[in-house]
Amino acid sequence: DIPIVNELIYSELFTFAELKEITSFYNDITATLPLNLIIKILLVIENKKYELLNRIEEIGIKC
């Protein structure tokens, strides 16, 4: 498993029902995810990306 994916999935951003759907999809790629859950996953990933970019920028400014 990829650490950042685990960090996102097991954060408090997803409900138990959403985690169950994600897990089902992870275990069976022929399964489908609801569009609203796909959008939420993408938004969480984008948010995490910007958090990481901001940290990198802060480190660069401090150096």
C-alpha positions in Angstrom: 0.0 0.0 0.0 1.0 3.6 -0.7 1.5 5.5 2.6 -0.2 8.7 1.4 -3.2 6.8 0.2 -3.5 5.1 3.6 -3.2 8.5 5.3 -6.0 9.9 3.2 -8.3 6.9 3.5 -7.9 6.4 7.2 -8.2 10.1 8.0 -11.4 11.4 9.6 -12.5 12.8 6.3 -14.5 9.7 5.3 -17.5 8.2 7.0 -17.5 4.5 7.8 -19.9 3.8 4.9 -17.6 5.6 2.5 -14.6 3.6 3.8 -16.6 0.4 3.3 -17.3 1.4 -0.4 -13.7 2.4 -1.0 -12.5 -0.9 0.5 -15.0 -2.9 -1.6 -13.7 -1.1 -4.7 -10.1 -1.6 -3.7 -10.7 -5.4 -3.3 -12.8 -5.7 -6.5 -11.9 -3.2 -9.3 -15.0 -4.3 -11.2 -17.1 -2.6 -8.5 -18.1 1.0 -9.0 -18.0 4.0 -6.8 -20.7 6.7 -6.6 -19.8 9.9 -8.4 -20.0 12.0 -5.3 -17.5 9.7 -3.5 -15.1 9.8 -6.5 -15.3 13.6 -6.4 -14.7 13.7 -2.6 -11.6 11.4 -3.0 -10.3 13.7 -5.7 -10.9 16.8 -3.6 -9.1 15.2 -0.6 -6.1 14.3 -2.8 -6.0 17.8 -4.2 -6.1 19.3 -0.7 -3.3 17.0 0.5 -1.3 18.0 -2.6 -1.6 21.7 -1.8 -0.7 21.0 1.9 2.5 19.3 0.8 3.3 22.0 -1.7 2.9 24.6 1.0 5.2 22.7 3.4 7.8 22.5 0.6 7.5 26.2 0.0 7.8 27.0 3.7 10.9 24.9 4.0 12.4 26.6 0.9 11.7 30.0 2.4 13.4 29.1 5.7 16.5 27.8 3.9 
